[in-house]
Amino acid sequence: MKRHLRAIVAADMVGYSRLIEADEVGVLERQKAHLTQLIRPRLEAHQGQIVKLMGDGVLAAFDSVVDAVSFSVEVQRAMTEREAGFPEETQIRYRIGVNLGDVIEDEGDLFGDGVNIASRLEALAEPGGICISGTAYDHLKAQIDVGYAPLGEVAVKNIEQPVRVYRVLLDPRSDAPEPQKRVRPRLVLPGLVVAAVALAAIAWISAGSLNFFNDTSAPFQLEAENRSDGRPSIAVLPFNNLSGEPDQDYFSDGMTEDLITDLSQVSGLFVLARNTTFAYKDRAVNVRDVGRDLGVKYVLEGSVRKAGERVRINAQLIDAESGGHVWAARYDGELTNVFSLQDQVTQQIVAALSVELNADEEKRLSRTAQVDPQAYDLVLRGLERMRRFSPATNTEARQFFEAALEVDPDYARALADLALTYAMEAEQHWTASPEEDARRGIELAEKARELDPSVAQTHFVLTVAYRAAGDIASSIEAAQAALKLDPNYADAYATLASSLNFAGRPDEALQAIQQAIELNPITAFFYTWIEGSAYYLKGDLARAAELFERVIESNPAFTAGHRMLAATYVELGQLEDAEWAAHEVMATAPDFTVESDPAYEGFRDPEVRARYASSLRAAGLP
């Protein structure tokens, strides 16, 4: 056995099992073509060698880390072009990890931490992306025409010390200045919570662009059978798509979300939010484990089969403590009656749990909405695009919602979702005219509210649109109206908390965000950001710093976390730490100025705004 310092590349195909199940022959033929026409020639060009070749991945070794990363960049850029002709959900994409480290060679195979770290980095990479270790980065710097984004120090499985990680920016225009080195607390990544973040792309925070990496907050746990308010607690798991077509996932996901919404509007139930339960999508789960982890008494699971104009829903309600079935049923019908089928499921669950309804809830459940099935399908497709949270997918979602309104001009939900695309665009500054887009969002959302004031989503969209327009008072009123209709609306509590912060009411904001976290325990970093902002406004700087540190550990690229942390450190007298946080801001947002900070713009109290701006400037921000 010999020891060598080698650059190791670990590459893995994203969603291999799903792709093979959908088109085994086609996927294997394309993978073989990529191997022979792209991967092997690029390996040879950069003097690399294949150590292991699996059906869904490659492990390769290089004498030079520059060659290893150059190979990885060329493969990822070429794959984008080679797979461009296939639908996005069927494209072959790789995750790649690169590490420079000590390895042991034995009979042509490589072992050791150098290999293990490369494999762990591959798991951290985005589909189509590359993550490299700090040792690789230190030897690269400007030798390759790419940029780098620091992801901080990350604890990886079976490696004693945390690993410094960088994401490779394939577009060199996205290059950023090298961040200063700083030791951060060891970070543990629960797999379930990491999965949840991909489901948490809810675009409503006035904090600049959101870049999701991971969320590491431990799941909030409740005593399921002893809830203080006596309400039965329930988690609705993502319904399985039994249509035989993976591209129909949007429909089964949409049906699940509709059931969560319907159940949430029953005040006698405690219903966990979509973001939390969708962390279990495509996972084999034990219902008892789900109940214990999420602190719920009941779990609803099921399946959806859509065939032509027919739909079948299978659902079963399970006691998470005993594992026994409380109720199960199958519903068949035409797509035109899909809302009626959903209402039947909701009514049966309410009856099975002996939940008492108030007059408004009885009226709502007895009145089934009528909607054109084509319009409904278009809305679900639009929601799937909107959750991807980018300027491009936001525009695509808008087109679906506009198409739905062409089919059914009075479809309030489609109108509300269309309004949300404008509100998101305004808040995230994805447009050259944010004020105009905010006004358009308000106009559409108000029209949706007029069409059907009983839909909580229309009020929620108004919350976002009003805040984007700077009307914080109206934003608060709209959030309260949404919560009156849907007392389990976690994101409405969170948006309410954010607006209360901007209004200078942090005590109320804390109550709201804590309610949001209870309803959405597997939550993304921005809930923590809202909570930290409330403590900053209250003057509890130690607690605020602790929370902002958690935010940037979860997502090192989230500049709003670094900005608030810089201001907090200044006010704690930790100037060196504040300067480090300010440097991280400029590393991820080189064009930042204090006046352009969305939080600075959002604070209504001139004294708070002056305090925040002064602290940012003291940290060294322009």
Secondary structure by P-SEA (a helix, b strand, c coil): ccccccbbbbbbbcaaaaaaaacaaaaaaaaaaaaaccaaaaaaaaccccccccccbbbbbbccaaaaaaaaaaaaaaaaaaacccccccbbbbbbbbbbbbbbbcccccccaaaaaaaaaaaacccccccccaaaaaaccccccbbbbbccbbbccccccccbbbbbcccccccccccccccccbbbbcaaaaaaaaacccccccccbbbbcccccccccccccccccccbbbbbcccccccccccaaaaaaaaaaaaaaaaaacccccccccccccccccccccaaaaaaaacccbbbbbbbbbcccbbbbbbbbbccccccccccbbbbbcccaaaaaaaaaaaaaaaaacccccaaaaaaaabbbbbcaaaaaaaaaaaaaaacccaaaaaaaaaaaaaaaaacccaaaaaaaaaaaaaaaaaacccccaaaaaaaaaaaaaaaaaaccccaaaaaaaaaaaaaacaaaaaaaaaaaaaaacccaaaaaaaaaaaaaaaccaaaaaaaaaaaaaacccccaaaaaaaaaaaaaacaaaaaaaaaaaaaaacccaaaaaaaaaaaaaaacaaaaaaaaaaaaaaccccccccccccccccccaaaaaaaaaaaaaaccc
